[in-house]
Each structure stands twice: as C-alpha cells, then as structure tokens.
Amino acid sequence: MKLGSRLFLAFFLLVGVGLVALLNTAQNQIRPAVRQASEQALVDTANLLAEIAVEQFDEGFAPDSAFANAVRRYKQRYINAQIFSQLKDTPDFSVYITDIHGRVIYHTDPAELGKDYAWWRDVNRTLQGKYGARTTRADPDSEWSSVMYVAAPIYRLGELVGVLAVSQPNTSIQPFLNVAVQQLWKQASLIMLAALVLGAALSYWLANSIRKLVAYVEALRQGSKVAAPELRVKELDRLALATRAMYEEIEDKAYVENYIHTLAHEMKSPLSAVRGAAEILQDFPHPPEASRFLENIDQESRRMQALIDRLLSLASVEKQQQLQDIESIDFGDVLNEVLDSKLVAIQKKALVLELVPRDTAIRVRGDSFLLKQALSNLLDNAIEFSPLGGTVRLACDQESATVSLTVENSGQIPDYALEHVFERFYSLPRPDTQRKSTGLGLSFVREVAALHGGSIALFNRDSGIVVARLTLPF
C-alpha cells in the first residue's frame, strides 16, 4: 500500500472512530436529557394542579365535579401546535389523585378509582415528604410503552391530605428524540465528508512532498544536476538540504580522489617526454636535433598547462548544480564572437567555413561565458579533426521549444570511439599531427549543456561528415 493511501486510511480511521464514538455518546445523552426536561415540566404541572385540587378536596372529585369537568375538557381539546417539525394535536397528560392512605379518589381512567397506589414509588415517596416520580411500562415487554409519573403533595392548611400525580407517555417525546438523532447523524455525516476531503488533500500533499524528496535523492544518487525541491514543509526542506550537504561532502571526496588519480595518470606521459628530452640535451648539449627536443619540451609543457587549465574549468562546471548568472543572450552574437577568435586557425588549415544564414535573431537564457567556452570547444574540435582544405559548416535552427547549433566537419570518428568521446581524458589523435588533446573539451561541453537544460550529440554521416549538435531550451 502506498504511503498516501496509508496516511489517508489512518486519518479516516482516527476521525471515523472518534466521530462514531462521539455520536454514540451524544445519542445516549440525548434521551435522558429530553426526559429530564419533560420531567421538569411535569413537576411544575403537578404542583400547579395540586394547588387547584386542594380547593375542591372537601367536595370530592366526582365525575361531575368542576375539577373532573376541567380535566375532561382538556383531554378533548384539539391543540394544533406546530413544534418545529412536529405537530402536536392531542393532549398527553393523565392525572390521578390519592388520599392520605394512597387510595385513588380521582383518575382520568375511571377503572382505576378505589385502587391502592400506596406502594407506587411516586405516591409512596410523596406521602413521606420526599420528591416522588417513577417510570412504568404499560406493556412489560415493550420499551416504548413506558410512562413517566411525577407526584406533588396536596396540603390543606399546612397538613398533607393527599397526592396528585401527572403522567406523560414517553412516546409523545419520541418524535423529538428521533429528529434530534437524525440531525445529529446528518451533521456528523457532513463533518465526516469534510474530514475525508481534508484528509485526502493532506495525505496527497504530504505524500507528494515525500515523493518529490525521494525523486530528488534518486536524482542526486544518479549524478543529475537538480535543484532542491520547494516542499513547503519545514522538516522535509531541512531533510532535503541535509541530503544535499551530505551528497556534496561524499561527492567532493570521491571527486577529488578521482581527479587526483586521473590527473596523475595523464601527467605521466608529458612529464616522461619532457624528462627524456631534457636528459638527451644534458648528454649532448649541441646536437643537430636540439631544436627538435626543445620543441618537444615546449609542446609537452603547453599540453600540461592546457590539461591543468581545462581540468580546472571542467571541475568548476561539474561542481555547479544550477546556473548562477542567467541572462537573455543573443545566440548569434555569441557564435559570431567565437568564430572571430577561430579565423586564424581556420585560415592556417585552409578550411572552407560555411555559415547558414538565419531569418531572425535567436535568443536563449543562460550563462554567456560558459556558452562561449562550450562553442569554442566545439569549433576547436571541428577544426582540429578536419583535414587540410576541409569544410566546416555551422547551422543554427530554432524550433518551438529548442534551439540547435549544428557543427559539421569533414572526417569520420571510429565507431568504437563514439560512445567514449564525452568521457574525461578520452582523446583521439588529430589526423594531421597524430597528437592527442587533453580529452576534456567535449566533457566540458556536455556539462555546460546539462546546466542549461540541453544536450550534446556527436555522430557520423554516411557522406564522410562528423556532426556535433548542441541543443538548448528556447
């Protein structure tokens, strides 16, 4: 299971279980809360009726008494009360009265007259001077048949003479309980839906940030030049920076070790040549070949100097993970400036220079200094590998998203060398002198192209032409 799915599932379980537990607790509290509110109303009603009943206690509560007639009219009323979403149209209260011994002397149900209620909890506690109330099921097998009774004492001249009790079936408050529970679950469902949307968004955001961090680490591991992602999570941003710092420290160590090894290896050949020529000159101070050995020393010294200079330039570019000085550059101006610096070398080899004209100016964004060096290396490569009197052709094309510089020269690259030409220190002998270069020029071009988000390719054509194509984002 993916991390985002796990985070979403954990969030869903946490919110869902917590919300269901809260709903169950709230639902269990609603029923007693509503019944307590109804009981409070019954208490007030019972005490009010007890004060009315005491006025007729001596006359009794015969069916034609004023009290009995009032209760009968109440039971026959059509109430028509719209209480929120519930319509109340019939009375629910029932009333009975007992004497001091708990015997029923009035009841809205005439069949209960004369019965002994002394042991009912509401009557018994009221006769003892306590608060009396009870809930009794009309049908012992049905929870919904329960009836709530609340009693009040009847005092005459300060003396307890009887008990009046008011009852209300709990079915009359059940619709309100159902509405409250439905509203509770409805609101809970909306909260759950909002929580799920929020949880999904948070899970996706966090998982996506972690995926970006993983992709960044993978890119670093593969040696790609990528900038640290903006994760907008403080801890993940710190982790990305720490990973970058650790990578650079490890890379620096390996980089230095590799360069020391390769530099030492590459310097052996020119140093051996210089030392050999110097020894010959020491043994034979004035041989006819002295000028040739001196020239050899000069050439190898220049080669070592070029090797060191280009190695430093390449190391500087390879250390950059992104461009520092970015500007809008007229690519044609850069190319013309580089061409001007190569005219002497082109004339020396009697090369034919063909420059394909452009219809419009082409602009790119990047580092002009690095681009000039890269173009210079490409032209040096084309000039050096062209035979005397050969042709060098340059064309610059613009497409919708890229700019391509194509440098063509006469000659062919051996098939075995095509996959190695961009490696550091890999060099082929020049066709006219059979001497090798530092082997760092094309490596430098590749690094500059990568920093600009572009690429470099080198290949042969069947017509005996070598093509180098530098592609940059437009």
Rosetta blueprint (number, residue, H / E / L):
1 M L
2 K L
3 L H
4 G H
5 S H
6 R H
7 L H
8 F H
9 L H
10 A H
11 F H
12 F H
13 L H
14 L H
15 V H
16 G H
17 V H
18 G H
19 L H
20 V H
21 A H
22 L H
23 L H
24 N H
25 T H
26 A H
27 Q H
28 N H
29 Q H
30 I H
31 R H
32 P H
33 A H
34 V H
35 R H
36 Q H
37 A H
38 S H
39 E H
40 Q H
41 A H
42 L H
43 V H
44 D H
45 T H
46 A H
47 N H
48 L H
49 L H
50 A H
51 E H
52 I H
53 A H
54 V H
55 E H
56 Q H
57 F L
58 D L
59 E L
60 G L
61 F L
62 A L
63 P L
64 D L
65 S L
66 A H
67 F H
68 A H
69 N H
70 A H
71 V H
72 R H
73 R H
74 Y H
75 K H
76 Q L
77 R L
78 Y L
79 I L
80 N L
81 A E
82 Q E
83 I E
84 F L
85 S L
86 Q E
87 L E
88 K E
89 D L
90 T L
91 P L
92 D L
93 F L
94 S E
95 V E
96 Y E
97 I E
98 T E
99 D E
100 I L
101 H L
102 G L
103 R E
104 V E
105 I E
106 Y E
107 H E
108 T L
109 D L
110 P H
111 A H
112 E H
113 L L
114 G L
115 K L
116 D E
117 Y L
118 A L
119 W L
120 W L
121 R H
122 D H
123 V H
124 N H
125 R H
126 T H
127 L H
128 Q L
129 G L
130 K L
131 Y L
132 G L
133 A E
134 R E
135 T E
136 T E
137 R E
138 A L
139 D L
140 P L
141 D L
142 S L
143 E H
144 W H
145 S H
146 S E
147 V E
148 M E
149 Y E
150 V E
151 A E
152 A E
153 P E
154 I E
155 Y E
156 R E
157 L L
158 G L
159 E E
160 L E
161 V E
162 G E
163 V E
164 L E
165 A E
166 V E
167 S E
168 Q E
169 P E
170 N H
171 T H
172 S H
173 I L
174 Q H
175 P H
176 F H
177 L H
178 N H
179 V H
180 A H
181 V H
182 Q H
183 Q H
184 L H
185 W H
186 K H
187 Q H
188 A H
189 S H
190 L H
191 I H
192 M H
193 L H
194 A H
195 A H
196 L H
197 V H
198 L H
199 G H
200 A H
201 A H
202 L H
203 S H
204 Y H
205 W H
206 L H
207 A H
208 N H
209 S H
210 I H
211 R H
212 K H
213 L H
214 V H
215 A H
216 Y H
217 V H
218 E H
219 A H
220 L H
221 R H
222 Q L
223 G L
224 S L
225 K L
226 V L
227 A L
228 A L
229 P L
230 E L
231 L L
232 R L
233 V L
234 K H
235 E H
236 L H
237 D H
238 R H
239 L H
240 A H
241 L H
242 A H
243 T H
244 R H
245 A H
246 M H
247 Y H
248 E H
249 E H
250 I H
251 E H
252 D H
253 K H
254 A H
255 Y H
256 V H
257 E H
258 N H
259 Y H
260 I H
261 H H
262 T H
263 L H
264 A H
265 H H
266 E H
267 M H
268 K H
269 S H
270 P H
271 L H
272 S H
273 A H
274 V H
275 R H
276 G H
277 A H
278 A H
279 E H
280 I H
281 L H
282 Q H
283 D H
284 F L
285 P L
286 H L
287 P L
288 P L
289 E L
290 A H
291 S H
292 R H
293 F H
294 L H
295 E H
296 N H
297 I H
298 D H
299 Q H
300 E H
301 S H
302 R H
303 R H
304 M H
305 Q H
306 A H
307 L H
308 I H
309 D H
310 R H
311 L H
312 L H
313 S H
314 L H
315 A H
316 S H
317 V H
318 E H
319 K H
320 Q L
321 Q L
322 Q L
323 L L
324 Q L
325 D L
326 I L
327 E E
328 S E
329 I E
330 D E
331 F H
332 G H
333 D H
334 V H
335 L H
336 N H
337 E H
338 V H
339 L H
340 D H
341 S H
342 K H
343 L H
344 V H
345 A H
346 I H
347 Q H
348 K H
349 K L
350 A L
351 L L
352 V E
353 L E
354 E E
355 L E
356 V L
357 P L
358 R L
359 D L
360 T L
361 A L
362 I L
363 R E
364 V E
365 R E
366 G E
367 D L
368 S H
369 F H
370 L H
371 L H
372 K H
373 Q H
374 A H
375 L H
376 S H
377 N H
378 L H
379 L H
380 D H
381 N H
382 A H
383 I H
384 E H
385 F H
386 S L
387 P L
388 L L
389 G L
390 G L
391 T E
392 V E
393 R E
394 L E
395 A E
396 C E
397 D E
398 Q E
399 E L
400 S L
401 A L
402 T E
403 V E
404 S E
405 L E
406 T E
407 V E
408 E E
409 N E
410 S E
411 G L
412 Q L
413 I L
414 P L
415 D H
416 Y H
417 A H
418 L L
419 E L
420 H L
421 V L
422 F L
423 E L
424 R L
425 F L
426 Y L
427 S L
428 L L
429 P L
430 R L
431 P L
432 D L
433 T L
434 Q L
435 R L
436 K L
437 S L
438 T L
439 G L
440 L L
441 G H
442 L H
443 S H
444 F H
445 V H
446 R H
447 E H
448 V H
449 A H
450 A H
451 L H
452 H L
453 G L
454 G L
455 S E
456 I E
457 A E
458 L E
459 F E
460 N E
461 R E
462 D L
463 S L
464 G L
465 I E
466 V E
467 V E
468 A E
469 R E
470 L E
471 T E
472 L E
473 P E
474 F L
